[in-house]
Amino acid sequence: MDAEEMRLRSRHKRIKYGYIMGVFLALLWGLWYVPGSLMWVIDPFVSFYNNVSLTYGDTGGMILTAVLISAANALFATIVLFIWNIYMGKLHEIKRTVVEIKSVGKYLFAAAVCAGPMAVFGSYLATGFAGAAFSAVAALAFPLVTTILTTKFAGQRLSGRAITGIVMVVIGCMCIYMIGLLDELKSGNMRAMGYIGGLLAILGWGLEGLVIAKGMDVGDPDAGFHIKMFSEVFIWWIVVLPVLFIAGVPVFNYVGEFFTNPSTLLVLICSGFAFGFCTICYYKAYPMIGAGRAAGLSAMNAMVAVIVLFVLTGAVPAWTIVFGGILCTIGIITMVYEKEENLESIRGEQEVAE
């Protein structure tokens, strides 16, 4: 086997692995919405909302509850990933990333800002104020933002075929949620903060794609994402929550129940597991197939949510869901069967050089 054949085989294996990670990303992200929705209807979050809304009103109570839920999600994702990295023997890689690859640190912290206070918080905010369907549709728009940003500012090159596939996946997933979205619009209960939350989710995850495209070329995905989550925990638990507590919001009065209430603990562990590993899959897929394609594949989480609902409840999907699923499938096939030479590198200049 000559060097060129070995290089081609390695490239094929890397691209195949990247798409597998993209599929797992969509699967776990779709499952993440289940505990994410449950946290709005279980204690201590319900009790916290009932308490703070007396002082800050309904809108203020919803915003503060979204903050507490986002902080809890970050904490448990970090705990789950810490156990994972111990098992994988990656603690030395975390140290190497922090000590030896210092330039990556600023990008990982920026990713924490984009994903935590912007994207995750915005997603929970949109769910609380505008409903789950609106939140899901808003999140589905972020692959287009990621594609535009990484193409313009990170030197990534996408073929017309790849862009077509990404757009078809996003449109298909929007069709899946169309009925729920229209029902929420007709109800007239959607409020401005829901739209703000949706925009935060779109911009946050879109910007995170750009940040990791700029900063994760030389970092290990498991270690890099764990450092990002440590940064996110720092933002929520060392900065935001203490400031709220000093201002008179009793956020820390409810934290103990995260660990003492069995049902709450189970929901938080599931949320941390799904969120942590879906994003690890994103960080793994990005260097192999590009952030734009990885983000496009993540939009399949809508299909996952629909399938899980069908399996659990036996609900027959509407025609919009079937049509959206067909569009998603075609879009994914369009991306998967792109010429491999267009996927060999995530950087335009590197592709030209090769």
N, C-alpha and C positions, 0 to 999 in steps of 0.2 A: 504494500500500500504506500503510494507516494505521498508527499507532504500536502499536495493540493487536494487529494481525495480525503485525507484525514481532516483537513480544514473544512471541507464541504460537509462531512459527516458530523463534525463538531457543531457546525452552524445549524444543521438540520435538527440535531438533538436539542440545542439551546432554544431554537424557535418553538419546537414542539413543547418543551417544558414551560416556556413562557405562556403559551396558550392554555396549558393545563392549569397554571397558576391563575390565569384570568378567569377560568371557569370556576375554580374554587373561590375566588374573590367574589364573584356574583352570588354563588351559593350561600356563603357565610354572610354577605351583606344583606341578602334577602331575609335570612333568619334573624339578623340583628334587629330588624324592625319589630319582631315579636316581643322580646323583653323591653325594647324601647317604648312600645305602646303600653305595656303592662305597668311600667313605673309611674305612669300618670294616674293609676287607679288603685295603687297599693300604699300602705303605710311604710315608712314615715312620710312619704311625699304628700299624701293627701292631708295628713294632719298638719304638716308644715304649711301647705297652701291655705288651709282653713285658718291657721293662726296669723300668718303674715297678711292675708287679704283683709283682715279686720283693720289693720293699720294702713296698708298701702293700696287698698282697693283691689278689685278683681284683676285688672291689668297688671298692676305691680306684683300681685301674688303669683300670677302665671309666669311672669318674667323671672322672679326670684326662684320659683320652683324649677324652671328650666335650667337655671344656673346650678342648683343643687343636684339635679339629675345629671347634668353634663359633668360635674365634678366627680360624682359617684362612678359614672361610666369610665372616666379617665383613670381613677384610682384602681378599679378592679381589672381593667385591661392591663395596667402596669403590673399588678400582682400576678396575673395569669402569665404574662410574658416573662416576668422574672423567674418563675418556676420553670417555664419552658427553656429559657436560656441556660439555667443551671443544668437541666437535663441534657441539653445539647452541648454543654461545655463551651458556651459562647461568652462567658464572663471576661475572658482574656481579650476577646475581640471587641467587647464594649470598651475596655480600658485602652486598647490600641487605637480605637476610633477617636476617643477623647484626647489622648495624649499625643499620638503621632500624626493624626490627620485632623489637625485643629481647624482647618478651613471648612470641614464638613459641619462642624458644630453650629456655626451661624445659620447654615441652611436648615439644619434639623430643628433649631429653635424657631426659625421663621415658619417651618412646616407645622410646628406645634401651635403657633399663634393662628395660622390659617385654618387648621383642622379643629382646634378646641374652641376658643372664644368666638370663632366665626362659623365654621361648617357644622360641627356637632351641636353647638348651642343653637344655631339658626334652625337646624333640622328639628330639634325638640320644640323650639319656639313655634315653628310652622305647624307642627302636629298639635300643639296645645291650642293655638288660636284659630287655625284654619282647617284642621282635620288631616288625617293620615294620607288621604289621596292627594291633596294639594302638596303636602310635604314631599311625597314620593315623586310627583311630577317635577317639582322644583329641583330635586336632587338629580333627576335624569338629565337635566340640561347641562350639568357640569362637564361631561365629556367634550362637548363642543367648545366650552371655554378653555379646557385643558389643551385641546387640539390646536386652537388658534394661538394660545400663548406659547406653547412649546415649539410650534412651528416658527413663530416670529422671533422669540427671544432666546430659545435654547438650541437653535440650530438643527432641530429635528426635521426630517423630510418625510412627508406622507404622499403616497401616490394618490391619483384620482380614485383608484379602486378602494384604497383604505378609507379615504374620506367618505366615499359613497356608503361603505359598510357601516361606518360609525353613525352616519346620519340616519340610515335605515333602522339601526338598533334603537336609537333614541326615539325616533318617531313611532316605532312599533311599541315601545314601552309606554309612551304617552297615550297611545290608543288603549293599552291595557287598563290604564287608570281613568280613562275618559268619563265613564259613567259615574264613578264615585266623585270625580271632580265636578261634573255638571250638577250632581245632586247637592254638593256642598255650596256651589254658587247659587243655586235656586233657593236654598234654605235662607240665604241672607244673613247667616251667622258669622261669616268670615269677617275678620277685622284687620285693620292696617298692620298690626304687629305680625300677623300671619304672613303677609306679603314681605315684610322686612326680614322675617326669619327665612323665607324661601330664597330671597336674594343673598342673604348671608351664606346659606348653604351652597348656592351656585358659585359665588365668588370664592368662598373658603376652599372648597375642594378643587375648584379650577386652579387657584393659585398654588395649592399644595402640589398639584401635578407639575407646575412650572418649577417650584422650589426643589423637588426631588430630582427633576430632570437636570437642574443645575448643580446639585450638590451630592448626589449619591453614586457617581461613577466609580468611586474607589472604595466605597464603604460596604460592609456586610449588611444585607437587608434586615436580618434578625437583630443585630446589634444596633443598626441605625434607627430602626423603628422604636426599639426600646429606649434609646436615648431621647428620641422625640417624645415618647410618652412620659418619661421622667420630666422633661421640660413642660409638658402639658400639666402634669400633676403640680409642678412648682407654680405655674400660673394660677391654677385654681385654688390650691390648698395653702400656698404661702403668700399669695398676693390677694386674690379676689375674695375668698371666703373670710380671711381675717379682717379685711377692710369692711366687709358687710357686717361682721360681728361687732366691730368697733362702732359702726354706725347704728347699732341697735337691732340688727336682724339676727334672730337666734338660730343661726345655721348649725352651729356645733351641738345644739341641744338634741338634734335628731340623728347625728352620725352614729351613735352607739347602736341604734336599731339596725343599721346596715349589717351588723355582725351577730346580733342577738335574736333577730326575727328570722326563723328558718326560711319562710317563703320569700322574704325580701332578699336574703342572702343568696338563695337559689337563682332568683331573677337577675341579680347583679353579677353573679358568676357567669351566667349564660350570656349576659350582655357583654361583659369583659372578654369572654372567650371569643364570641362571634366578631366583635369589633376588632380585637387584637389580631386575630389570625386572618381576617379578611384584608386588613391593611398590610400585614406582612406579605400576603400573596400579591397585593398591588405593588409593593416595593420590590418583590422578586421578579414580577412580570415586566416591570418597567425597563430594566437594562436589556432585556431579551427581545422585546417586541415594540418598545417605545411607550411613553406615558399615554399618548393619544389612543393607541389601540387598547392598552390595558384599561383605560378609563371607559372606552367604548364597550368592552366586554363586561365591565362592572354594571352597565345598565341592564344586564340580564337579571339583576336582582328582582325586577318587577315580575318576570316570569316565574322565578323561584317562589315569590310570595303568593302568586296565584295558584301554583301547583300545591304548595303546602296547605293553602286554604281548602282546595278541592279534596285533598287527601284527608284532612281533619274533619271537614264538615260535609263533604259530598256535594258542595254547591256547584251547579252546572255553570260553566263560564258563558258570558254573553258573547255576541258575535264580535264586538269590538275587541274582546280579549283574544279570541281565536285569530282575528285578522292581525292584531298586534303581535301575537306569537309567531305568525307566519313571516311577518316583516322582520322580526328579530332573527329568526332562523336564517332567512335569506341574507341578511346583513352580516351575520357571523360567518356564514359560508363564504361570502364575498371577501371578507378579511382573511380567513384561514387559507384560502386558495390563492392568495396573492403570491407573486413570484418571490422566492426566498431571498434573492439578491437585494430586494427592496427592504428586507427586514434585518439584514446582517448587522447593521449598526444603528444606533439611535442618533448619531450625529451626522449631519449632512456632510461636513468636511471630512470626517473619517470615511464615509462611504465613497466619496470621490477618490480619496487616497488609496482605498483598497481596490 
